[in-house]
Amino acid sequence: KALDSEIKRISMAILELTTAYATLENLKEGEALIPIGGSSFLFGDVKADVVLIPIGSGYFVAKQPDKAKDEIKKRMEKMDEAVKKLEEEKEKLLNRLYELA
């Protein structure tokens, strides 16, 4: 069950990164709707030359859009690998349980 929870958590993070990547792919300067939570939005001006990427503990680093996309893609690949390893571990544990039963 703990493995399933971790797989789900990482999969949700991958989904968020996929959305961020797609947003950067289609990024255009100008007016845009900016989500603020609770299904609410603000109108704002998008400046597409700098993207803030979280690096942990509430810190961010500014990157150019292409470099930000590269970083997001690397994170998605690492998370995909983590999900695969967790699924393999889950399969091993299930097989071990069946052997003991």
N, C-alpha and C positions, 0 to 999 in steps of 0.2 A: 504494500500500500504506500509506503514511503517512497519507493521508486516511482510509482505511478504519479504521485504528487510532484516529485521533482521533474519528471518528464513533462508533465503538464505545465509547470512553471517555466521551464526552459522553452517549451513550444510557444507559450504566450509571448515570451521575450523575443523569440524569432519573428513572430507575427508583427510585433511592434517595430522591430528593425526593418522588416520587409516593407512596412508602410512608410517608414522614414526614408528608406532607399528610393521607393517609388516617388515619393514627394520630391526628393532632390533631383530625380531624373526629369521631372516635369516642372521644375522650378522656373518661374519667370518673375522678373521684377515688375512691380506695380501693386495695385490694390488687391487685397486678398482677405478672405474670411479667416480669422485666427481663432482656433478653439480655445476656450478658457475653462471648460469643464461644465458638467451639468447640462450638456447639449446646448450650451450658449457660446456665442461667437462675438468677436469684435471685428470691425473693419480696420485694416491696417495696411501700411505700405511695406512691401517686402523688399529688402536689400539683399540681393543674392550673391554677394561677394564673400560673406563670412558665415560659417555654420559653427555653432557651439556643440561640442561633443562631450558627454559626461565621461570623466575618468575616475570617478569614485569619490566617496565622502563629500558629496556636494560640490566638487570641483569640476570645472569645464575647461576645455582647450579650444581655441578658435582655429578653424581650418578652412581652407578654400573648399568650395563644393566638391570638386573632383577628389581631393584628398579625404574629405569626409565620407564620400561614397565608398572609397577604398577601405577606410576604417570600418564602416558599417558592414561591408561585405565580409571582411576578415572575421568580425565578431559573429556574423551569421554562420560562417563556415565552422568556427570553433564550437558554437552551440549545437550545430547539426552533428558534429562529431561526438559531443557530450551525450546527446540524445541517443545516438546509435550505441555508444558504450553502455549507457544505462539500460537500454532495451536488451542488449546482449547479456548483461548481468542478470536482468530479470528472468530471461529465458533459462539461464544456467540454474538460477535458484528454483524456478518452477520444475525443471527437469530433476533436480536433486530431491525436491519434495515428492515427486512422483516415484522416484526410486525408493524412497523411505517408506512410502505408503503401502 
